[in-house]
Amino acid sequence: MQEHTQMSPAVFYLRLRLEKGRQYLLHTRMSVLQVAVACGFLSQEHFARRYRDVFGRSPRDERAVSALQTTADMASVTVDKT
């Protein structure tokens, strides 16, 4: 039997805000401070700390890893010159 973990409304809302922040980090050029404020955090530090708690890396590291993956993906694309 699968065990369902109940999440409090506060934790659910925090995760929702952090997921939105992750999308901003991966798909926009907003600064980490801009992302934090857009997601309802009062400080970049608080956003970064909670982000690291949930995703296991800092927002800056998340963006850097994403940039490396995008670069690697682009390098693997072949260009058809016909």
N, C-alpha and C positions, 0 to 999 in steps of 0.2 A: 504494500500500500504506500502511495506517495504522501509524504508529509508536507502540508502547506504551512508556511510560516506567515503569520499575520504581521502586517506592517502597520504601524500607527499612521494616522493621517499626516502628522508632522514629518515623519521619515519618508512617506510617499511623496509629499510635496517637495522635500529637499532633493530627493532623487530625480524628480521631474525637472527641477531647476538645474541640477547638475547635468542631466542629459541634454537639456537645451544649451547649456554652456558648452558642452562637448561639440555639439553641432556648429555653434558659432566658431569655436576654435578651429575646427576642421574645414569649414567652408566659407569663412570670411577672413578679412585681414584686420578685424577689430583687435585692439590691444587686449591683454588679459584684464586690465582694469575696466575697459569698456564692456567686456563680456561679463565680468563680475557684477557690474552695476546693472546691466541689461537683464541679468538673471535674479536681481533682487538682493544681492549681497552688499553690505555696507562697506566692505573693504576687500581689496585684492588678496590680502593675506588670509582672511577667513575663507574666501572662495577657494584659494589654492590648497589650504589645509583640508577642507572638506572634500575637494576634488581628489586629492591624493588618497584620502581615506577610502573613497569609493572605487576609484579606477586604478589605484596602485602606482600612479606617476603624476608628476606635477603638470599643470596646464601647459607650461612651456615645453616640457619633455613630450607631452602628447602632440603638440604642434610640430615639434622637430621630427618625431618618429613618422608622423603623417607625411611631412615634406619629403623625407627620405624614401618612403614607400611610393609616393607619387613620382619622384624622380626615377626610381628603379622601374616602375611600370612604364614610364615614358621611354626609357632606354630600351625596353624590350619590344617596343612597337617597331615594325619594319615599315619603311616608306616605299610605296609602289611608285616607281618613276616611269610608268608607261603612259 
